[in-house]
Amino acid sequence: MAEKITAYRFDRLDQTLSQLNIENCAIIAGGTDVMVMYKSRRGVPPKITKPIIFIDHLSELKQVYQNGQDVHIGACCTYSELLDDPLIPIPLKKAIKTIAAPAIRNRGTLGGNICNASPAGDTLPLLYVYNAKLLLRSLNGDRIVAISDFIQGVRRVQREPNEILTEIILPSVLEEGAHVVFEKVGNRNADAIAKVGFAGYIRTNGAVIEDVRFAFGAVGSTMVRSIDIEKKLLGKTIPLADADIMQVVAAFDKIIKPIDDQRSTAIYRKTVALNLLRYFLSLKHQHQHN
Ligand SMILES: Cc1cc2nc3c(=O)[nH]c(=O)nc-3n(C[C@H](O)[C@H](O)[C@H](O)COP(=O)(O)OP(=O)(O)OC[C@H]3O[C@@H](n4cnc5c(N)ncnc54)[C@H](O)[C@@H]3O)c2cc1C
């Protein structure tokens, strides 16, 4: 006989938070990571040892709105919904289009990609260079944490059991002037897990670099970003001198430490990551997208 499990699906966020305050539950948004994580074998329901709590239908978690120049994205917006939303930055849409196939994009959520904390999560490099902040809510109140502090390792996040990620905030993303790129290298353009992900952000005043950020995915246990290296480029002019490009590439060469796995080799990953960086640093960055 099949084992019984307890599952909750409340109408409202506050009821959901109250339940999470009483007992530790497995949160399910789109379920596209959870169902794979707990699968045993074909025809057998996934073995989830905790009560499960569904959050994907909660309207409080599905809004996208603008606050000044910031964009707030509800954690349970699916990828398909985000592709249709005019407030979502074009580079993030580009990243989303590389994720899985439409069926998964109709279920998978941005909040799920963050809380799953896979080193190959495709939205993560961009969210790092956008300096994304996360709004976590519990009965104790709200707290806001930088994505780079929230994600602590492979599938390890700094979330209390009674908290739900409610919003992803992209600060100042609607301001003009930044040029942002996203590149994913996988076996195919979409429906393939990344071998390497790269996001670059640059804002210049005339030719002078005012702000620059880089993040690499799938080449470490979390996204690789270095504020110290970024700082070295502030105040330099575009196009960058070859010596500056070489210095930055050499600095990342030291801190990018990929692994061999079934998808790729460490040497391939590092070579591609550094090539993407070199390419980004050689661009003239005349186009402006948000
Ligand atoms: C066939 C297939 C292809 C895929 N391809 C890609 C790909 O190309 N790129 C990629 O990055 N990913 C891919 N994925 C992984 C997955 O689809 C994404 O990571 C997706 O964003 C997960 O979202 P979800 O809503 O389904 O998460 P869920 O599976 O519901 O949850 C994932 C984790 O996050 C927690 N969680 C979810 N939402 C919240 C919240 N709001 N607050 C607190 N905790 C929360 C859950 O408890 C769980 O631990 C693929 C998955 C499948 C099955």
PDBQT file of the ligand as one rigid body, heavy atoms in Angstrom, charges set to zero:
ROOT
HETATM    1  C1  LIG A 301      14.166  18.506 -17.320  1.00  0.00    +0.000 C 
HETATM    2  C2  LIG A 301      14.731  19.621 -16.490  1.00  0.00    +0.000 A 
HETATM    3  C3  LIG A 301      15.549  20.564 -17.085  1.00  0.00    +0.000 A 
HETATM    4  C4  LIG A 301      16.085  21.617 -16.325  1.00  0.00    +0.000 A 
HETATM    5  N1  LIG A 301      16.906  22.509 -16.956  1.00  0.00    +0.000 NA
HETATM    6  C5  LIG A 301      17.447  23.535 -16.244  1.00  0.00    +0.000 A 
HETATM    7  C6  LIG A 301      18.311  24.477 -16.869  1.00  0.00    +0.000 A 
HETATM    8  O1  LIG A 301      18.573  24.416 -18.078  1.00  0.00    +0.000 OA
HETATM    9  N2  LIG A 301      18.834  25.466 -16.109  1.00  0.00    +0.000 N 
HETATM   10  C7  LIG A 301      18.555  25.574 -14.775  1.00  0.00    +0.000 A 
HETATM   11  O2  LIG A 301      19.063  26.503 -14.137  1.00  0.00    +0.000 OA
HETATM   12  N3  LIG A 301      17.745  24.699 -14.156  1.00  0.00    +0.000 NA
HETATM   13  C8  LIG A 301      17.191  23.682 -14.856  1.00  0.00    +0.000 A 
HETATM   14  N4  LIG A 301      16.367  22.769 -14.219  1.00  0.00    +0.000 N 
HETATM   15  C9  LIG A 301      16.153  22.892 -12.780  1.00  0.00    +0.000 C 
HETATM   16  C10 LIG A 301      14.865  23.626 -12.344  1.00  0.00    +0.000 C 
HETATM   17  O3  LIG A 301      13.874  23.610 -13.349  1.00  0.00    +0.000 OA
HETATM   18  C11 LIG A 301      15.135  25.086 -11.933  1.00  0.00    +0.000 C 
HETATM   19  O4  LIG A 301      16.133  25.141 -10.922  1.00  0.00    +0.000 OA
HETATM   20  C12 LIG A 301      13.869  25.782 -11.428  1.00  0.00    +0.000 C 
HETATM   21  O5  LIG A 301      14.091  27.172 -11.356  1.00  0.00    +0.000 OA
HETATM   22  C13 LIG A 301      13.406  25.289 -10.052  1.00  0.00    +0.000 C 
HETATM   23  O6  LIG A 301      12.222  26.000  -9.711  1.00  0.00    +0.000 OA
HETATM   24  P1  LIG A 301      10.986  25.242  -9.041  1.00  0.00    +0.000 P 
HETATM   25  O7  LIG A 301       9.969  26.278  -8.777  1.00  0.00    +0.000 OA
HETATM   26  O8  LIG A 301      10.553  24.095  -9.867  1.00  0.00    +0.000 OA
HETATM   27  O9  LIG A 301      11.673  24.741  -7.697  1.00  0.00    +0.000 OA
HETATM   28  P2  LIG A 301      11.214  23.576  -6.696  1.00  0.00    +0.000 P 
HETATM   29  O10 LIG A 301      11.628  22.262  -7.239  1.00  0.00    +0.000 OA
HETATM   30  O11 LIG A 301       9.802  23.746  -6.295  1.00  0.00    +0.000 OA
HETATM   31  O12 LIG A 301      12.129  23.961  -5.444  1.00  0.00    +0.000 OA
HETATM   32  C14 LIG A 301      13.553  23.934  -5.504  1.00  0.00    +0.000 C 
HETATM   33  C15 LIG A 301      14.110  24.166  -4.082  1.00  0.00    +0.000 C 
HETATM   34  O13 LIG A 301      13.850  25.491  -3.658  1.00  0.00    +0.000 OA
HETATM   35  C16 LIG A 301      12.980  25.524  -2.515  1.00  0.00    +0.000 C 
HETATM   36  N5  LIG A 301      12.070  26.636  -2.768  1.00  0.00    +0.000 N 
HETATM   37  C17 LIG A 301      11.433  26.914  -3.941  1.00  0.00    +0.000 A 
HETATM   38  N6  LIG A 301      10.810  28.099  -3.874  1.00  0.00    +0.000 NA
HETATM   39  C18 LIG A 301      11.044  28.591  -2.625  1.00  0.00    +0.000 A 
HETATM   40  C19 LIG A 301      10.669  29.801  -1.956  1.00  0.00    +0.000 A 
HETATM   41  N7  LIG A 301       9.948  30.759  -2.575  1.00  0.00    +0.000 N 
HETATM   42  N8  LIG A 301      11.074  29.993  -0.675  1.00  0.00    +0.000 NA
HETATM   43  C20 LIG A 301      11.849  29.055  -0.055  1.00  0.00    +0.000 A 
HETATM   44  N9  LIG A 301      12.244  27.904  -0.648  1.00  0.00    +0.000 NA
HETATM   45  C21 LIG A 301      11.851  27.661  -1.921  1.00  0.00    +0.000 A 
HETATM   46  C22 LIG A 301      12.343  24.154  -2.450  1.00  0.00    +0.000 C 
HETATM   47  O14 LIG A 301      12.013  23.781  -1.130  1.00  0.00    +0.000 OA
HETATM   48  C23 LIG A 301      13.471  23.282  -3.023  1.00  0.00    +0.000 C 
HETATM   49  O15 LIG A 301      14.439  23.042  -2.028  1.00  0.00    +0.000 OA
HETATM   50  C24 LIG A 301      15.795  21.712 -14.949  1.00  0.00    +0.000 A 
HETATM   51  C25 LIG A 301      14.946  20.771 -14.337  1.00  0.00    +0.000 A 
HETATM   52  C26 LIG A 301      14.423  19.733 -15.096  1.00  0.00    +0.000 A 
HETATM   53  C27 LIG A 301      13.518  18.732 -14.430  1.00  0.00    +0.000 C 
ENDROOT
TORSDOF 0
